[in-house]
Amino acid sequence: MKNKYLLSVALGLTSMLSAWAQNPVQVKYANTITVEDLTKHLSYLASDEMKGRDTGSQEGKIAANYLADFYKGLGLTGPNGESYFQQVPLVNANFTLVNLEIGKSKLVENVDFVFTGDGNMAKTMKTELVFLGLVSDENLAKVNVKGKLVGLWAVGVRGNDLITKVLDAGAAGVVIVTMEGQANFDRIANRYKSLAGKGRIGFNQEIVQRPVFMVSSDKMSQLFGTSVETLKEAAKSNPESISSQKASFRMVKTKTPVEAVNVLGYLEGTDKKEEVLVISSHYDHVGVSSTGDAFNGADDDGSGTVSVMEIAQAFALAAKDGFRQRRSLLFLNVTGEEKGLLGSEYYSENPVFPIANTVNNINIDMVGRIDYEYQNAENKDYVYVIGSEMLSSQLKKINEYNNITYTNLILDYRYDAEDDPNRFYYRSDHYNFAKFNIPVIFFFNGVHDDYHQVTDTVDKIEFPLMSKRAHLIFHTAWDLANRDSRTPVDGTNTRTER
């Protein structure tokens, strides 16, 4: 009983200290971020009429104009007083033919494999499928990959660096396992199938032959005529024990231009206006399925986009009332995240403001739902915080201070683990800022059954929790925009190249 009393007193004191530390001005403008406003904007952007806001589509353009009009109404400007849009030069690549044969089996695209690579081939290449397993110098010394199609065991890894290493070693192409089990693969394959015929959007670059196919672990074992367990064991240090198979493949590609834009709303600061804090989301999604069903993208990333809108409104109202922030703010809604982080890549490599003047990126991608980990938890007031101490020792502390002071969410850092198989730090738009040594913080609610499905709809959004998450982001942004010094780049994952 005594211990419970002491705990109660301690919690009460913590609450009192938190209240004393609160800035009433911040609280006033944070409270302009409301469930009602979030619901209004998201109900429009993620409606069936918006047809999934596909990159470069008519509905994607309508969404971009909706954002630009909103920023204009707040009194925000386009950067340097110019357009609210940054043109992103993209093309749509359509693969009219993708063939893969192993042994005597002609594999079916988006059933037996998905094609995730690139290339355009005038004729079929005939070769062998060899097993490399784990990508290591030791295994590459044991297996002759030159001119071969190479099987990789890279479960849970997005793996571009691994694939590049194998292709640089002379491989003709790669067949990679990136998740365990047939059920997980089927979910991915069904999504690719539902988008079949729409092509892939990317930058208009010279075509590089990069044949990359993805299969399940079950299918990989069938291709080599052995068991999954045998492949797992061979992958580590004995890949040459797996017999090669005859193989052939070909892909044919055509390209057409796509009109796509990033949307930018700018609010100039005061005495530190040359320094810029970027608050981002991706506003478009993946359109409609082959059967005409809309991928509404209410959580991904309608939730992040309307959060950015409401945070922009809070800062704009504060500025109007005489509480303008010290650093400038750029509210950046990017295009093409689902196509490979394209809009944020283009902005980071063609910045409107110098990268050296960009102090932080706060990225908001999926903050409207409750994931598998918390769906049965007693306390569901959580948010995943990713990357906050990767580049700066202070960013995590600043966010935690504002959470303790204002919102008291559970801040979950599990996805910061170096061995996290999901690699979320590398999978949303903040990473294109992190590549330039800009300290980033990524807010995320985790994965649920409706992730990348046509069932990601507004009626499933947890608006009160989403509002609370947006309040935390606003308070952290307010702190970063007004503190005396920008966060130092002194983390463990800093890069020496710029």
Helices and strands as residue ranges (DSSP letters): H 2-21, H 24-30, H 35-45, G 48-53, H 58-74, G 79-81, E 85-102, E 105-106, E 114-115, E 125-133, H 137-142, E 149-153, H 160-168, E 173-177, H 182-194, E 200-203, E 212-215, H 217-223, H 228-237, G 239-241, E 245-267, E 272-282, I 298-303, H 304-320, E 327-334, H 342-349, G 355-357, E 358-364, E 382-386, H 395-402, I 403-407, E 410-412, G 414-416, G 424-426, H 431-434, E 440-444, G 458-460, H 463-482
